[in-house]
């Protein structure tokens, strides 16, 4: 019996989030566990680096599980993929120490939020991007992103995933990039609060389009009792890109 770590990508559109829920509710974890059971897996639950919301995607989700597998690692990944729906794929599998935990062993997580700027909807893009209009001022977006860097209390933009947990997080990178009218926001932190990325993204878009003031954004970062009350960014633009362990 070995402990394995797999890197998972998925299109979250048709799932009610990552975490397994009641019977009959389609989740990413549920599909992964179904595939593992075909291979003889017998644990009660796999472990994961994070629990993405309904509609959120991933390129770099990490799971771990124990399994008696006699063939090579590539064959294990292929066997899992053969039993997974088309929206989920295993990219790589490796053997890890028994004490490895995808969530608690992680040092940093990276998320990316994708947007496009257009006056009308683009149905073939809406699955993975948020349409915004008017086009935000990129320099204002970048000024707001700079304010996120550092270790601080982000309670104004989310709450701890565990009841009673602290809301202090360290943001290591926060960057906006623009290509023609495509925008993307990349953020790397030691951990994230529930809905934190979607809230700060929406707040920054408000700043970029002139609906909100940068000074108010700074005040909320300095005083977490000043809750941001705007409409949260939709889930379809968000993707868990990577989880780092060293």
Phi and psi restraints in degrees (value plus and minus 20) as a CYANA .aco file:
   2 UNK   PHI    -140.7  -100.7
   2 UNK   PSI     138.3   178.3
   3 UNK   PHI    -118.7   -78.7
   3 UNK   PSI     109.6   149.6
   4 UNK   PHI    -139.0   -99.0
   4 UNK   PSI     129.6   169.6
   5 UNK   PHI    -140.5  -100.5
   5 UNK   PSI     109.4   149.4
   6 UNK   PHI    -144.0  -104.0
   6 UNK   PSI     122.3   162.3
   7 UNK   PHI    -114.5   -74.5
   7 UNK   PSI     107.1   147.1
   8 UNK   PHI    -139.6   -99.6
   8 UNK   PSI     117.0   157.0
   9 UNK   PHI    -136.9   -96.9
   9 UNK   PSI     124.7   164.7
  10 UNK   PHI    -176.6  -136.6
  10 UNK   PSI     131.5   171.5
  11 UNK   PHI    -113.2   -73.2
  11 UNK   PSI      92.0   132.0
  12 UNK   PHI    -105.3   -65.3
  12 UNK   PSI     -15.0    25.0
  13 UNK   PHI     -75.4   -35.4
  13 UNK   PSI     -66.6   -26.6
  14 UNK   PHI    -116.3   -76.3
  14 UNK   PSI      -8.6    31.4
  15 UNK   PHI    -128.9   -88.9
  15 UNK   PSI     129.3   169.3
  16 UNK   PHI    -108.1   -68.1
  16 UNK   PSI      23.0    63.0
  17 UNK   PHI      78.2   118.2
  17 UNK   PSI     158.6   198.6
  18 UNK   PHI     -98.9   -58.9
  18 UNK   PSI     -68.5   -28.5
  19 UNK   PHI     -85.1   -45.1
  19 UNK   PSI     116.4   156.4
  20 UNK   PHI     -78.2   -38.2
  20 UNK   PSI     118.1   158.1
  21 UNK   PHI    -146.0  -106.0
  21 UNK   PSI    -174.7  -134.7
  22 UNK   PHI     -84.3   -44.3
  22 UNK   PSI     136.5   176.5
  23 UNK   PHI     -76.1   -36.1
  23 UNK   PSI     114.4   154.4
  24 UNK   PHI      74.6   114.6
  24 UNK   PSI     -31.3     8.7
  25 UNK   PHI    -112.8   -72.8
  25 UNK   PSI     103.4   143.4
  26 UNK   PHI    -101.9   -61.9
  26 UNK   PSI      99.9   139.9
  27 UNK   PHI    -153.4  -113.4
  27 UNK   PSI     141.3   181.3
  28 UNK   PHI     -85.5   -45.5
  28 UNK   PSI     -64.8   -24.8
  29 UNK   PHI     -79.8   -39.8
  29 UNK   PSI     -62.7   -22.7
  30 UNK   PHI     -79.3   -39.3
  30 UNK   PSI     -63.0   -23.0
  31 UNK   PHI     -87.7   -47.7
  31 UNK   PSI     -60.1   -20.1
  32 UNK   PHI     -83.7   -43.7
  32 UNK   PSI     -62.4   -22.4
  33 UNK   PHI     -88.1   -48.1
  33 UNK   PSI     -55.0   -15.0
  34 UNK   PHI     -81.6   -41.6
  34 UNK   PSI     -62.5   -22.5
  35 UNK   PHI     -85.7   -45.7
  35 UNK   PSI     -60.0   -20.0
  36 UNK   PHI     -85.4   -45.4
  36 UNK   PSI     -58.6   -18.6
  37 UNK   PHI     -82.3   -42.3
  37 UNK   PSI     -54.1   -14.1
  38 UNK   PHI     -80.5   -40.5
  38 UNK   PSI     -48.7    -8.7
  39 UNK   PHI    -112.4   -72.4
  39 UNK   PSI     -14.3    25.7
  40 UNK   PHI      77.7   117.7
  40 UNK   PSI     -10.6    29.4
  41 UNK   PHI     -85.8   -45.8
  41 UNK   PSI     118.0   158.0
  42 UNK   PHI    -150.9  -110.9
  42 UNK   PSI     -13.0    27.0
  43 UNK   PHI     -90.3   -50.3
  43 UNK   PSI     144.0   184.0
  44 UNK   PHI    -101.0   -61.0
  44 UNK   PSI     -44.1    -4.1
  45 UNK   PHI    -181.0  -141.0
  45 UNK   PSI     120.0   160.0
  46 UNK   PHI     -99.5   -59.5
  46 UNK   PSI     146.5   186.5
  47 UNK   PHI    -127.3   -87.3
  47 UNK   PSI     128.7   168.7
  48 UNK   PHI    -159.8  -119.8
  48 UNK   PSI     137.4   177.4
  49 UNK   PHI     -93.4   -53.4
  49 UNK   PSI     -48.2    -8.2
  50 UNK   PHI    -184.0  -144.0
  50 UNK   PSI     144.1   184.1
  51 UNK   PHI    -133.2   -93.2
  51 UNK   PSI      70.5   110.5
  52 UNK   PHI     -89.6   -49.6
  52 UNK   PSI     129.9   169.9
  53 UNK   PHI     -93.7   -53.7
  53 UNK   PSI     148.2   188.2
  54 UNK   PHI     -76.7   -36.7
  54 UNK   PSI     110.7   150.7
  55 UNK   PHI      68.3   108.3
  55 UNK   PSI     -29.4    10.6
  56 UNK   PHI    -106.6   -66.6
  56 UNK   PSI     123.9   163.9
  57 UNK   PHI    -123.3   -83.3
  57 UNK   PSI     155.7   195.7
  58 UNK   PHI    -171.9  -131.9
  58 UNK   PSI     121.7   161.7
  59 UNK   PHI    -131.3   -91.3
  59 UNK   PSI     -39.4     0.6
  60 UNK   PHI    -158.0  -118.0
  60 UNK   PSI      15.6    55.6
  61 UNK   PHI     -83.7   -43.7
  61 UNK   PSI     127.9   167.9
  62 UNK   PHI    -144.0  -104.0
  62 UNK   PSI     111.9   151.9
  63 UNK   PHI    -146.4  -106.4
  63 UNK   PSI     140.7   180.7
  64 UNK   PHI    -158.3  -118.3
  64 UNK   PSI     134.4   174.4
  65 UNK   PHI    -181.9  -141.9
  65 UNK   PSI     138.4   178.4
  66 UNK   PHI    -125.2   -85.2
  66 UNK   PSI     117.5   157.5
  67 UNK   PHI    -176.5  -136.5
  67 UNK   PSI     123.0   163.0
  68 UNK   PHI    -110.2   -70.2
  68 UNK   PSI      80.2   120.2
  69 UNK   PHI    -146.7  -106.7
  69 UNK   PSI     104.6   144.6
  70 UNK   PHI    -115.8   -75.8
  70 UNK   PSI     -38.2     1.8
  71 UNK   PHI    -109.2   -69.2
  71 UNK   PSI    -195.1  -155.1
  72 UNK   PHI     -99.2   -59.2
  72 UNK   PSI     152.3   192.3
  73 UNK   PHI     -87.3   -47.3
  73 UNK   PSI     -58.9   -18.9
  74 UNK   PHI     -82.6   -42.6
  74 UNK   PSI     -58.0   -18.0
  75 UNK   PHI     -86.4   -46.4
  75 UNK   PSI     -53.4   -13.4
  76 UNK   PHI     -86.1   -46.1
  76 UNK   PSI     -65.5   -25.5
  77 UNK   PHI     -81.0   -41.0
  77 UNK   PSI     -63.0   -23.0
  78 UNK   PHI     -83.8   -43.8
  78 UNK   PSI     -59.6   -19.6
  79 UNK   PHI     -85.9   -45.9
  79 UNK   PSI     -60.2   -20.2
  80 UNK   PHI     -84.0   -44.0
  80 UNK   PSI     -66.7   -26.7
  81 UNK   PHI     -81.6   -41.6
  81 UNK   PSI     -53.5   -13.5
  82 UNK   PHI     -86.0   -46.0
  82 UNK   PSI     -41.3    -1.3
  83 UNK   PHI    -130.8   -90.8
  83 UNK   PSI     -11.5    28.5
  84 UNK   PHI    -124.2   -84.2
  84 UNK   PSI     132.1   172.1
  85 UNK   PHI     -88.5   -48.5
  85 UNK   PSI     144.9   184.9
  86 UNK   PHI     -83.4   -43.4
  86 UNK   PSI     -40.6    -0.6
  87 UNK   PHI     -99.3   -59.3
  87 UNK   PSI     -29.3    10.7
  88 UNK   PHI    -145.8  -105.8
  88 UNK   PSI     118.9   158.9
  89 UNK   PHI    -165.4  -125.4
  89 UNK   PSI     121.7   161.7
  90 UNK   PHI    -109.8   -69.8
  90 UNK   PSI     106.5   146.5
  91 UNK   PHI    -113.4   -73.4
  91 UNK   PSI     -56.0   -16.0
  92 UNK   PHI    -178.4  -138.4
  92 UNK   PSI     125.1   165.1
  93 UNK   PHI    -151.0  -111.0
  93 UNK   PSI     120.6   160.6
  94 UNK   PHI    -163.6  -123.6
  94 UNK   PSI     140.6   180.6
  95 UNK   PHI    -104.0   -64.0
  95 UNK   PSI     116.2   156.2
  96 UNK   PHI    -149.4  -109.4
  96 UNK   PSI     149.0   189.0
  97 UNK   PHI     -84.5   -44.5
  97 UNK   PSI     131.8   171.8
  98 UNK   PHI     -77.4   -37.4
  98 UNK   PSI     -54.0   -14.0
  99 UNK   PHI    -102.4   -62.4
  99 UNK   PSI     -22.5    17.5
 100 UNK   PHI     -82.2   -42.2
 100 UNK   PSI     115.0   155.0
 101 UNK   PHI    -151.9  -111.9
 101 UNK   PSI     103.2   143.2
 102 UNK   PHI     -75.4   -35.4
 102 UNK   PSI     -53.2   -13.2
 103 UNK   PHI    -108.3   -68.3
 103 UNK   PSI     -73.4   -33.4
 104 UNK   PHI     -98.3   -58.3
 104 UNK   PSI     -38.7     1.3
 105 UNK   PHI    -107.0   -67.0
 105 UNK   PSI     -31.4     8.6
 106 UNK   PHI     -90.2   -50.2
 106 UNK   PSI     125.9   165.9
 107 UNK   PHI    -127.0   -87.0
 107 UNK   PSI     -53.0   -13.0
 108 UNK   PHI    -167.7  -127.7
 108 UNK   PSI     132.8   172.8
 109 UNK   PHI    -147.0  -107.0
 109 UNK   PSI     126.8   166.8
 110 UNK   PHI    -143.9  -103.9
 110 UNK   PSI     106.8   146.8
 111 UNK   PHI    -138.8   -98.8
 111 UNK   PSI     132.5   172.5
 112 UNK   PHI    -150.9  -110.9
 112 UNK   PSI     115.4   155.4
 113 UNK   PHI    -134.0   -94.0
 113 UNK   PSI     107.1   147.1
 114 UNK   PHI    -128.1   -88.1
 114 UNK   PSI     118.4   158.4
 115 UNK   PHI    -158.8  -118.8
 115 UNK   PSI     139.1   179.1
 116 UNK   PHI    -155.6  -115.6
 116 UNK   PSI     128.4   168.4
 117 UNK   PHI    -125.6   -85.6
 117 UNK   PSI      96.9   136.9
 118 UNK   PHI    -183.2  -143.2
 118 UNK   PSI     127.8   167.8
 119 UNK   PHI     -94.4   -54.4
 119 UNK   PSI     -41.3    -1.3
 120 UNK   PHI    -146.4  -106.4
 120 UNK   PSI     136.8   176.8
 121 UNK   PHI     -85.0   -45.0
 121 UNK   PSI     130.5   170.5
 122 UNK   PHI    -143.2  -103.2
 122 UNK   PSI      74.3   114.3
 123 UNK   PHI     -73.6   -33.6
 123 UNK   PSI     -52.8   -12.8
 124 UNK   PHI     -97.2   -57.2
 124 UNK   PSI     -29.2    10.8
 125 UNK   PHI    -127.3   -87.3
 125 UNK   PSI     -40.8    -0.8
 126 UNK   PHI     -83.9   -43.9
 126 UNK   PSI     -40.4    -0.4
 127 UNK   PHI     -85.9   -45.9
 127 UNK   PSI     -49.7    -9.7
 128 UNK   PHI    -145.2  -105.2
 128 UNK   PSI     -15.4    24.6
 129 UNK   PHI    -163.5  -123.5
 129 UNK   PSI     136.1   176.1
 130 UNK   PHI    -120.5   -80.5
 130 UNK   PSI     104.6   144.6
 131 UNK   PHI     -99.9   -59.9
 131 UNK   PSI     107.6   147.6
 132 UNK   PHI    -146.5  -106.5
 132 UNK   PSI     122.5   162.5
 133 UNK   PHI    -181.2  -141.2
 133 UNK   PSI     114.2   154.2
 134 UNK   PHI     -90.3   -50.3
 134 UNK   PSI     146.0   186.0
 135 UNK   PHI     -85.9   -45.9
 135 UNK   PSI     106.9   146.9
 136 UNK   PHI     -90.2   -50.2
 136 UNK   PSI     134.9   174.9
 137 UNK   PHI     -97.8   -57.8
 137 UNK   PSI      95.8   135.8
 138 UNK   PHI     -84.8   -44.8
 138 UNK   PSI     -55.6   -15.6
 139 UNK   PHI     -86.2   -46.2
 139 UNK   PSI     -55.5   -15.5
 140 UNK   PHI     -87.2   -47.2
 140 UNK   PSI     -58.9   -18.9
 141 UNK   PHI     -81.6   -41.6
 141 UNK   PSI     -64.1   -24.1
 142 UNK   PHI     -87.7   -47.7
 142 UNK   PSI     -55.7   -15.7
 143 UNK   PHI     -83.3   -43.3
 143 UNK   PSI     -59.6   -19.6
 144 UNK   PHI     -87.5   -47.5
 144 UNK   PSI     -61.9   -21.9
 145 UNK   PHI     -82.1   -42.1
 145 UNK   PSI     -56.3   -16.3
 146 UNK   PHI     -79.9   -39.9
 146 UNK   PSI     -50.8   -10.8
 147 UNK   PHI     -88.2   -48.2
 147 UNK   PSI     -40.1    -0.1
 148 UNK   PHI     -98.9   -58.9
 148 UNK   PSI     -42.2    -2.2
 149 UNK   PHI     -85.1   -45.1
 149 UNK   PSI     114.6   154.6
 150 UNK   PHI      98.4   138.4
 150 UNK   PSI    -199.8  -159.8
 151 UNK   PHI    -120.9   -80.9
 151 UNK   PSI      99.8   139.8
 152 UNK   PHI    -178.3  -138.3
 152 UNK   PSI     153.5   193.5
 153 UNK   PHI    -106.3   -66.3
 153 UNK   PSI      96.5   136.5
 154 UNK   PHI    -120.6   -80.6
 154 UNK   PSI       4.3    44.3
 155 UNK   PHI     -80.4   -40.4
 155 UNK   PSI     -42.9    -2.9
 156 UNK   PHI     -85.0   -45.0
 156 UNK   PSI     -39.0     1.0
 157 UNK   PHI    -141.9  -101.9
 157 UNK   PSI      -4.3    35.7
 158 UNK   PHI     147.9   187.9
 158 UNK   PSI     158.9   198.9
 159 UNK   PHI    -154.9  -114.9
 159 UNK   PSI     140.7   180.7
 160 UNK   PHI     -82.9   -42.9
 160 UNK   PSI     121.2   161.2
 161 UNK   PHI     -87.3   -47.3
 161 UNK   PSI     -40.6    -0.6
 162 UNK   PHI    -131.5   -91.5
 162 UNK   PSI     110.8   150.8
 163 UNK   PHI     -76.3   -36.3
 163 UNK   PSI     108.0   148.0
 164 UNK   PHI      66.7   106.7
 164 UNK   PSI     -23.3    16.7
 165 UNK   PHI     -92.5   -52.5
 165 UNK   PSI     139.7   179.7
 166 UNK   PHI     -99.4   -59.4
 166 UNK   PSI     142.6   182.6
 167 UNK   PHI    -135.9   -95.9
 167 UNK   PSI      -2.1    37.9
 168 UNK   PHI    -107.5   -67.5
 168 UNK   PSI     108.9   148.9
 169 UNK   PHI    -156.6  -116.6
 169 UNK   PSI     135.1   175.1
 170 UNK   PHI    -132.3   -92.3
 170 UNK   PSI      96.9   136.9
 171 UNK   PHI    -112.9   -72.9
 171 UNK   PSI     104.0   144.0
 172 UNK   PHI    -116.4   -76.4
 172 UNK   PSI     -58.1   -18.1
 173 UNK   PHI    -158.3  -118.3
 173 UNK   PSI     124.1   164.1
 174 UNK   PHI    -173.6  -133.6
 174 UNK   PSI      90.6   130.6
 175 UNK   PHI    -164.1  -124.1
 175 UNK   PSI     115.2   155.2
 176 UNK   PHI    -120.6   -80.6
 176 UNK   PSI     117.1   157.1
 177 UNK   PHI    -147.1  -107.1
 177 UNK   PSI     127.7   167.7
 178 UNK   PHI    -147.3  -107.3
 178 UNK   PSI     110.5   150.5
 179 UNK   PHI    -153.0  -113.0
 179 UNK   PSI      88.2   128.2
 180 UNK   PHI      35.0    75.0
 180 UNK   PSI    -134.5   -94.5
 181 UNK   PHI    -130.0   -90.0
 181 UNK   PSI      -1.8    38.2
 182 UNK   PHI    -115.7   -75.7
 182 UNK   PSI     109.4   149.4
 183 UNK   PHI    -135.7   -95.7
 183 UNK   PSI     124.6   164.6
 184 UNK   PHI    -162.2  -122.2
 184 UNK   PSI     122.7   162.7
 185 UNK   PHI    -138.1   -98.1
 185 UNK   PSI     100.7   140.7
 186 UNK   PHI    -130.3   -90.3
 186 UNK   PSI     112.0   152.0
 187 UNK   PHI    -156.7  -116.7
 187 UNK   PSI     113.7   153.7
 188 UNK   PHI    -142.8  -102.8
 188 UNK   PSI     110.8   150.8
 189 UNK   PHI    -168.3  -128.3
 189 UNK   PSI     146.9   186.9
 190 UNK   PHI     -86.4   -46.4
 190 UNK   PSI     -52.5   -12.5
 191 UNK   PHI    -187.3  -147.3
 191 UNK   PSI     151.5   191.5
 192 UNK   PHI    -152.0  -112.0
 192 UNK   PSI     130.9   170.9
 193 UNK   PHI    -100.7   -60.7
 193 UNK   PSI     144.3   184.3
 194 UNK   PHI     -82.0   -42.0
 194 UNK   PSI     103.2   143.2
 195 UNK   PHI      47.9    87.9
 195 UNK   PSI      -9.5    30.5
 196 UNK   PHI     -80.3   -40.3
 196 UNK   PSI     -67.0   -27.0
 197 UNK   PHI     -85.8   -45.8
 197 UNK   PSI     -62.7   -22.7
 198 UNK   PHI     -87.8   -47.8
 198 UNK   PSI     -52.4   -12.4
 199 UNK   PHI     -93.2   -53.2
 199 UNK   PSI     -67.6   -27.6
 200 UNK   PHI     -87.1   -47.1
 200 UNK   PSI     -53.4   -13.4
 201 UNK   PHI     -82.4   -42.4
 201 UNK   PSI     -68.2   -28.2
 202 UNK   PHI     -82.7   -42.7
 202 UNK   PSI     -60.6   -20.6
 203 UNK   PHI     -83.1   -43.1
 203 UNK   PSI     -61.8   -21.8
 204 UNK   PHI     -88.2   -48.2
 204 UNK   PSI     -55.6   -15.6
 205 UNK   PHI     -83.0   -43.0
 205 UNK   PSI     -58.3   -18.3
 206 UNK   PHI     -79.7   -39.7
 206 UNK   PSI     -59.4   -19.4
 207 UNK   PHI     -87.8   -47.8
 207 UNK   PSI     -64.4   -24.4
 208 UNK   PHI     -84.5   -44.5
 208 UNK   PSI     -49.0    -9.0
 209 UNK   PHI    -117.7   -77.7
 209 UNK   PSI     -17.4    22.6
 210 UNK   PHI      64.7   104.7
 210 UNK   PSI     -14.0    26.0
 211 UNK   PHI    -101.2   -61.2
 211 UNK   PSI     -42.7    -2.7
 212 UNK   PHI    -151.3  -111.3
 212 UNK   PSI     139.1   179.1
 213 UNK   PHI    -121.1   -81.1
 213 UNK   PSI     119.2   159.2
 214 UNK   PHI     -79.7   -39.7
 214 UNK   PSI     -56.0   -16.0
 215 UNK   PHI     -82.4   -42.4
 215 UNK   PSI     -57.6   -17.6
 216 UNK   PHI     -88.6   -48.6
 216 UNK   PSI     -58.7   -18.7
 217 UNK   PHI     -79.5   -39.5
 217 UNK   PSI     -65.0   -25.0
 218 UNK   PHI     -82.6   -42.6
 218 UNK   PSI     -60.7   -20.7
 219 UNK   PHI     -83.0   -43.0
 219 UNK   PSI     -58.4   -18.4
 220 UNK   PHI     -89.6   -49.6
 220 UNK   PSI     -51.5   -11.5
 221 UNK   PHI     -92.6   -52.6
 221 UNK   PSI     -48.3    -8.3
 222 UNK   PHI    -105.0   -65.0
 222 UNK   PSI     -49.0    -9.0
 223 UNK   PHI    -149.3  -109.3
 223 UNK   PSI      75.0   115.0
 224 UNK   PHI     -86.2   -46.2
 224 UNK   PSI     -28.5    11.5
 225 UNK   PHI     -96.7   -56.7
 225 UNK   PSI     -33.8     6.2
 226 UNK   PHI    -109.0   -69.0
 226 UNK   PSI      65.5   105.5
 227 UNK   PHI     -87.3   -47.3
 227 UNK   PSI     117.6   157.6
 228 UNK   PHI     -99.9   -59.9
 228 UNK   PSI     107.2   147.2
 229 UNK   PHI    -133.1   -93.1
 229 UNK   PSI      -4.1    35.9
 230 UNK   PHI     -95.4   -55.4
 230 UNK   PSI     154.8   194.8
 231 UNK   PHI     -94.7   -54.7
 231 UNK   PSI     109.3   149.3
 232 UNK   PHI     -88.8   -48.8
 232 UNK   PSI     125.5   165.5
 233 UNK   PHI     -84.4   -44.4
 233 UNK   PSI     124.9   164.9
 234 UNK   PHI     -85.6   -45.6
 234 UNK   PSI     136.3   176.3
 235 UNK   PHI     -92.0   -52.0
 235 UNK   PSI     -45.6    -5.6
 236 UNK   PHI     -85.3   -45.3
 236 UNK   PSI     -38.4     1.6
 237 UNK   PHI    -106.1   -66.1
 237 UNK   PSI     -28.0    12.0
 238 UNK   PHI    -118.5   -78.5
 238 UNK   PSI     119.0   159.0
 239 UNK   PHI    -160.6  -120.6
 239 UNK   PSI     114.6   154.6
 240 UNK   PHI     -99.2   -59.2
 240 UNK   PSI      90.1   130.1
 241 UNK   PHI    -107.0   -67.0
 241 UNK   PSI     -60.0   -20.0
 242 UNK   PHI    -184.2  -144.2
 242 UNK   PSI     135.0   175.0
 243 UNK   PHI    -147.5  -107.5
 243 UNK   PSI     109.8   149.8
 244 UNK   PHI    -131.2   -91.2
 244 UNK   PSI     121.3   161.3
 245 UNK   PHI    -140.0  -100.0
 245 UNK   PSI     -23.4    16.6
